[in-house]
Amino acid sequence: MNRNIIVLDTTLRDGEQVPGARMNLEQKIEFAHQLKRLQVDMIEAGFPASSRGDFEAVQRIAAITGQSMAVTALARAVSSDIDAVYQSIKAAEHPFIHIVLGTSNVHVTSKFQRSHEAVRQMGVDAVKYARTLLPEVQYSTEDASRSDFEYLWQTIEAVVRAGATIINIPDTVGYAEPDEFGHLIHRIHDRLQNLNDRVMLSVHCHNDLGMATANTLSAIRNGAQKVECTINGLGERAGNTSLEEVVMALKVKEDLYRCTTGIRTEELMNTSRLLTHLTGLDVQVNKAITGENAFAHSSGIHQDGLLKDKNVYEIMSPEQVGAGAMELILTARSGRHAFRNAIGKLGYGDRQPEEVEALFAAFLELADRKKEIYDHDLLFLLSESSNRNESDKLYSLDSFQVITGDLHPTATVQLRKGESVYTGSSTGDGPIDALYSVVRQLTGIDISLRHYKINSISRGQEAIGRVSVQIDYEGQTYSGRAMDTDIIRASALALINGINTLLLDTPHRDHRQTLVQTP
């Protein structure tokens, strides 16, 4: 009989720790809805003690999880963090508190600078307090793969006796290799079954040596009941275990692992693409499962074999992960029914009628310009619609003009912020430099451009270009993204969106240095 493996997605917490991957509140809600369509069992929605914005995001996500998805958020082993988690998730139908505390010597002696006994007691006290708030508590032994085993086990035993219901074993720095990590999980599983067989054993692996997926699968074979993953393997440094890789490995090699998940695999590609659109972080083209070339075959020998029998070179079909039969070509003549059907197949069939009408109008406008509309174009429209609830405290682009050449590239821009309109001109080394110079001048915010990237996300002469930027402000990095068939306009919007992200993150600051205003 197959075991069911519980899947926790931590894209909104661990995945968002990637520089440039931050999402605003509405984007996080949109992604949480997609995780619900993907049918993950659990979602780690954030780190509510870190900021008011993260607290509100976790609170909003907890409200939409319903019966189908448990929700948690991260807390350090201190009461204020635990309170923040409880207050942010208490309205959910299946909430649980996640506490993390290091167990390796380097964490205990260097990070906490306490005795091993004192750190262990911190964990016990934290679990006991969390159990007064909620009946389900997960305890993560941070850096477990570099910990002394006997101290690690003593910590696990102590927190289980204190009331922990899930024990999570992280390979925090991606140090372990599959045999080593599997052996560790086997030893813990064996002892945990004797201590309390109702406690769930979980793993959380990082990819610093490129072995996160292999380590997670090895842990499953050795008794792990729950895995913590992210979409596209997103995560700090080299990333986390890739959800889609683990899920499809269990599906393809079911005879070996004798495990299944409740993941709706047909939504994997939709989820990957949505995350890419929301964060602006591309998936490498040869990435397993969700890469653009994951199901592409260029070799003549391969193509010949595939034409005779797909099983010759495919161990899974693209349709299984939502990558096949997805390319929908629409035109301005396609009509509302075809449009609704198309966005429904992309996972957006639950939009309200008035929102569909607004989207359809935007679709017709784009179709007149582009002639043929593909899935990426539809995702662009859907992404744009999610970002239109802008505060009057944020900047928007009214109009612009750019003159380029080898003499004096010049840009003129008109911005709007609430009822105020700001207009100015500037020169630069090129059209983008001139454009960015005048935007900096009009906002009066002393930012520096750290990263600029442009790429095409659709086909045809009028392809949509996506521009991603990173800006620095007083040592902090903020990201902005925008998409348009006009790459100069997309460049302006990306910078403005980055500045708006800065303003949302520091709402009480006066960032302005100088400002030019026209009535």
Rosetta blueprint (number, residue, H / E / L):
1 M L
2 N L
3 R E
4 N E
5 I L
6 I E
7 V E
8 L E
9 D E
10 T L
11 T L
12 L L
13 R L
14 D L
15 G H
16 E H
17 Q H
18 V L
19 P L
20 G L
21 A L
22 R L
23 M L
24 N L
25 L H
26 E H
27 Q H
28 K H
29 I H
30 E H
31 F H
32 A H
33 H H
34 Q H
35 L H
36 K H
37 R H
38 L H
39 Q L
40 V L
41 D L
42 M E
43 I E
44 E E
45 A L
46 G L
47 F L
48 P L
49 A L
50 S L
51 S L
52 R H
53 G H
54 D H
55 F H
56 E H
57 A H
58 V H
59 Q H
60 R H
61 I H
62 A H
63 A H
64 I H
65 T L
66 G L
67 Q L
68 S L
69 M L
70 A E
71 V E
72 T E
73 A L
74 L E
75 A E
76 R E
77 A L
78 V L
79 S H
80 S H
81 D H
82 I H
83 D H
84 A H
85 V H
86 Y H
87 Q H
88 S H
89 I H
90 K L
91 A L
92 A L
93 E L
94 H L
95 P E
96 F L
97 I E
98 H E
99 I E
100 V E
101 L E
102 G E
103 T L
104 S L
105 N H
106 V H
107 H H
108 V H
109 T H
110 S H
111 K H
112 F H
113 Q L
114 R L
115 S L
116 H H
117 E H
118 A H
119 V H
120 R H
121 Q H
122 M H
123 G H
124 V H
125 D H
126 A H
127 V H
128 K H
129 Y H
130 A H
131 R H
132 T L
133 L L
134 L L
135 P L
136 E L
137 V E
138 Q E
139 Y E
140 S E
141 T E
142 E E
143 D L
144 A H
145 S H
146 R H
147 S L
148 D L
149 F H
150 E H
151 Y H
152 L H
153 W H
154 Q H
155 T H
156 I H
157 E H
158 A H
159 V H
160 V H
161 R H
162 A H
163 G L
164 A L
165 T L
166 I E
167 I E
168 N E
169 I E
170 P E
171 D E
172 T L
173 V L
174 G L
175 Y L
176 A L
177 E L
178 P H
179 D H
180 E H
181 F H
182 G H
183 H H
184 L H
185 I H
186 H H
187 R H
188 I H
189 H H
190 D H
191 R H
192 L H
193 Q H
194 N H
195 L H
196 N L
197 D L
198 R L
199 V L
200 M E
201 L E
202 S E
203 V E
204 H E
205 C E
206 H E
207 N L
208 D L
209 L L
210 G L
211 M L
212 A H
213 T H
214 A H
215 N H
216 T H
217 L H
218 S H
219 A H
220 I H
221 R H
222 N L
223 G L
224 A L
225 Q L
226 K E
227 V E
228 E E
229 C E
230 T E
231 I H
232 N H
233 G H
234 L L
235 G L
236 E L
237 R L
238 A L
239 G L
240 N E
241 T L
242 S E
243 L H
244 E H
245 E H
246 V H
247 V H
248 M H
249 A H
250 L H
251 K H
252 V H
253 K L
254 E H
255 D H
256 L H
257 Y H
258 R L
259 C E
260 T E
261 T L
262 G L
263 I L
264 R L
265 T H
266 E H
267 E H
268 L H
269 M H
270 N H
271 T H
272 S H
273 R H
274 L H
275 L H
276 T H
277 H H
278 L H
279 T H
280 G L
281 L L
282 D L
283 V L
284 Q L
285 V L
286 N L
287 K L
288 A L
289 I L
290 T L
291 G L
292 E L
293 N L
294 A L
295 F L
296 A L
297 H L
298 S L
299 S L
300 G H
301 I H
302 H H
303 Q H
304 D H
305 G H
306 L H
307 L H
308 K H
309 D L
310 K H
311 N H
312 V H
313 Y L
314 E L
315 I L
316 M L
317 S L
318 P H
319 E H
320 Q H
321 V H
322 G L
323 A L
324 G L
325 A L
326 M L
327 E L
328 L L
329 I L
330 L E
331 T L
332 A L
333 R L
334 S L
335 G H
336 R H
337 H H
338 A H
339 F H
340 R H
341 N H
342 A H
343 I H
344 G H
345 K H
346 L H
347 G H
348 Y H
349 G L
350 D L
351 R L
352 Q L
353 P H
354 E H
355 E H
356 V H
357 E H
358 A H
359 L H
360 F H
361 A H
362 A H
363 F H
364 L H
365 E H
366 L H
367 A H
368 D H
369 R H
370 K H
371 K L
372 E L
373 I E
374 Y L
375 D H
376 H H
377 D H
378 L H
379 L H
380 F H
381 L H
382 L H
383 S H
384 E H
385 S H
386 S H
387 N L
388 R L
389 N L
390 E L
391 S L
392 D L
393 K L
394 L L
395 Y E
396 S E
397 L E
398 D E
399 S E
400 F E
401 Q E
402 V E
403 I E
404 T L
405 G L
406 D L
407 L L
408 H L
409 P L
410 T E
411 A E
412 T E
413 V E
414 Q E
415 L E
416 R E
417 K E
418 G L
419 E L
420 S E
421 V E
422 Y E
423 T E
424 G E
425 S E
426 S E
427 T E
428 G L
429 D L
430 G L
431 P H
432 I H
433 D H
434 A H
435 L H
436 Y H
437 S H
438 V H
439 V H
440 R H
441 Q H
442 L H
443 T H
444 G L
445 I L
446 D L
447 I L
448 S E
449 L E
450 R E
451 H E
452 Y E
453 K E
454 I E
455 N E
456 S E
457 I L
458 S L
459 R L
460 G L
461 Q L
462 E L
463 A L
464 I L
465 G E
466 R E
467 V E
468 S E
469 V E
470 Q E
471 I E
472 D E
473 Y E
474 E L
475 G L
476 Q E
477 T E
478 Y E
479 S E
480 G E
481 R E
482 A E
483 M E
484 D E
485 T L
486 D L
487 I H
488 I H
489 R H
490 A H
491 S H
492 A H
493 L H
494 A H
495 L H
496 I H
497 N H
498 G H
499 I H
500 N H
501 T H
502 L H
503 L H
504 L H
505 D H
506 T L
507 P L
508 H L
509 R L
510 D L
511 H L
512 R L
513 Q L
514 T L
515 L L
516 V L
517 Q L
518 T E
519 P L
